[in-house]
Amino acid sequence: MKEEIEPHYRPLHNFVKKRVNNAQDAEDLTQEIFLKFAKSWDDKVHIHLKAWLYTIARNRITDYYRTRKTSSRELHDMAMEDEGDRDRAMEELSGCIRYFVRELPVHYRQVLQLYAMEELSQKEIAKRLDMNHATVRSKVQRGRKKLKGLIMACCEVEQRGRGNISAYTKKGSCPGEC
């Protein structure tokens, strides 16, 4: 049995780690998953070994979140704290972002300013600039990628859930406006 499940350990552990923010809890859950699997081992199961392991993992992760002792008030307080951090960080970074947008090549700058700062839809930008919608979509994506690269070269950025910025630290090579 050990030879059959050993190649599944690391991928399953990574699966759990992506869903549980605490590394120690992820390790513990992975061990529990394999223990539960070992207890339920059946000769028929080895045919669908991977599917069975991931079913146990999903169920165990669900149980993990169900049994956590975090009250709804604590969750609300944590969310509000995160929101305040994000708002402060975004406010402080807004001048820096404007600086970097001005540093982008003109074809990306123009599209990103209309999209992010004037909050136009990509279809509206396509009409205004007399471009194909797919071209605008591509320029928005590429412009965002270039903008992110400029920001990451200047600042260490800490992100929480869905990529929201919660904090940042300037690097030595950061320009004066930032």
C-alpha positions in Angstrom: 0.0 0.0 0.0 2.8 2.4 0.8 4.3 2.2 -2.7 0.9 3.0 -4.2 0.1 6.1 -2.1 3.6 7.6 -1.7 3.5 9.4 -5.1 0.3 11.1 -4.0 1.5 12.5 -0.8 3.2 15.8 -2.0 0.5 16.7 -4.5 -2.3 16.1 -1.9 -0.4 18.1 0.7 -0.1 21.0 -1.8 -3.8 20.7 -2.5 -4.6 21.0 1.2 -2.1 23.8 1.7 -3.8 25.9 -1.0 -7.0 25.6 0.9 -5.8 26.0 4.5 -3.7 29.1 5.3 -1.8 27.5 8.2 1.1 25.3 7.1 1.1 23.2 10.3 -2.7 22.6 10.0 -2.2 21.6 6.4 0.5 19.1 7.4 -1.8 17.7 10.2 -4.8 17.5 7.8 -2.7 15.7 5.2 -1.6 13.1 7.8 -5.3 12.7 8.9 -6.4 12.2 5.3 -3.9 9.4 4.8 -4.8 7.9 8.2 -8.4 7.8 7.3 -7.5 6.4 3.9 -5.5 3.6 5.5 -8.4 2.7 7.8 -10.8 2.6 4.9 -8.4 0.7 2.6 -10.2 -1.8 0.4 -8.7 -3.8 -2.5 -11.3 -2.3 -4.8 -10.4 1.3 -3.9 -6.9 1.0 -5.4 -8.4 1.3 -8.8 -9.6 4.8 -8.0 -6.9 5.7 -5.5 -6.4 9.3 -6.4 -10.2 10.1 -6.6 -10.7 8.5 -3.2 -7.8 10.4 -1.6 -9.1 13.8 -2.9 -12.7 13.0 -1.8 -11.4 12.3 1.7 -9.3 15.5 1.5 -12.2 17.7 0.4 -14.4 16.3 3.2 -11.7 16.7 5.8 -11.1 20.4 4.8 -14.8 21.1 5.0 -14.8 19.6 8.5 -11.7 21.6 9.5 -13.6 24.9 8.7 -16.8 23.7 10.3 -15.1 22.9 13.6 -12.9 26.0 13.8 -13.7 28.1 16.9 -13.8 31.4 15.2 -16.9 33.3 16.0 -18.8 35.4 13.5 -17.8 38.5 15.4 -14.1 37.6 15.2 -14.5 37.0 11.5 -16.2 40.4 11.1 -13.4 42.1 13.1 -10.7 40.4 11.0 -12.5 41.4 7.8 -12.8 45.0 8.9 -9.1 45.1 10.0 -8.1 43.7 6.6 -10.3 46.2 4.8 -8.7 49.1 6.7 -5.2 47.9 6.0 -6.1 47.5 2.3 -7.6 51.0 2.1 -4.6 52.6 3.8 -2.1 50.7 1.6 -4.1 51.6 -1.6 -4.4 55.2 -0.6 -0.6 55.4 0.0 0.2 53.6 -3.2 -2.2 55.6 -5.4 0.5 58.3 -6.1 3.0 55.6 -6.9 0.6 53.9 -9.3 -0.1 57.1 -11.1 3.7 57.6 -11.5 4.1 54.1 -13.0 1.1 54.5 -15.3 2.8 57.6 -16.7 6.0 55.4 -17.2 4.1 52.9 -19.4 4.3 53.1 -23.2 1.6 55.4 -24.5 -0.6 52.7 -26.1 -0.9 50.9 -22.7 -1.1 54.1 -20.7 -4.0 55.5 -22.7 -6.0 52.3 -22.4 -5.3 51.8 -18.7 -6.2 55.4 -17.8 -9.5 55.0 -19.5 -10.2 51.6 -18.0 -9.0 52.1 -14.4 -9.1 55.8 -13.8 -12.1 56.8 -15.9 -13.8 53.4 -15.3 -14.9 52.9 -18.9 -15.7 49.4 -20.1 -13.5 47.8 -22.6 -16.2 48.1 -25.2 -16.6 51.8 -24.5 -12.8 52.2 -24.8 -12.8 50.4 -28.1 -15.5 52.7 -29.5 -13.7 55.9 -28.2 -10.3 54.9 -29.6 -11.8 53.2 -32.7 -10.2 49.9 -31.9 -11.2 46.3 -32.0 -12.6 45.1 -28.6 -10.1 42.2 -28.6 -7.2 44.6 -29.1 -8.4 46.7 -26.1 -8.8 43.6 -24.0 -5.3 42.5 -24.9 -3.8 46.0 -24.2 -5.5 46.1 -20.8 -4.1 42.7 -19.8 -0.6 43.5 -21.1 -0.7 47.0 -19.6 -1.7 45.6 -16.2 1.1 43.0 -16.4 3.7 45.7 -17.2 2.3 48.0 -14.5 2.6 45.1 -12.0 6.2 44.5 -13.0 7.1 48.2 -12.5 5.4 48.2 -9.1 7.0 45.0 -8.0 10.5 46.3 -9.0 9.9 49.2 -6.7 8.0 47.8 -3.7 7.5 44.6 -1.7 3.8 44.1 -1.8 1.8 42.0 0.7 -1.4 40.7 -0.7 -4.4 39.0 1.0 -7.4 37.2 -0.5 -8.1 37.8 -4.2 -4.9 39.8 -4.6 -6.0 42.7 -2.5 -3.0 44.8 -1.3 -2.8 45.0 2.4 0.7 46.4 2.9 3.8 47.5 1.0 7.4 48.4 1.7 9.5 50.5 -0.7 12.7 49.1 -2.1 15.9 51.3 -2.4 15.4 51.7 -6.1 12.0 53.3 -5.8 11.6 56.8 -7.4 11.0 59.9 -5.3 7.3 60.3 -6.1 6.6 56.8 -4.8 
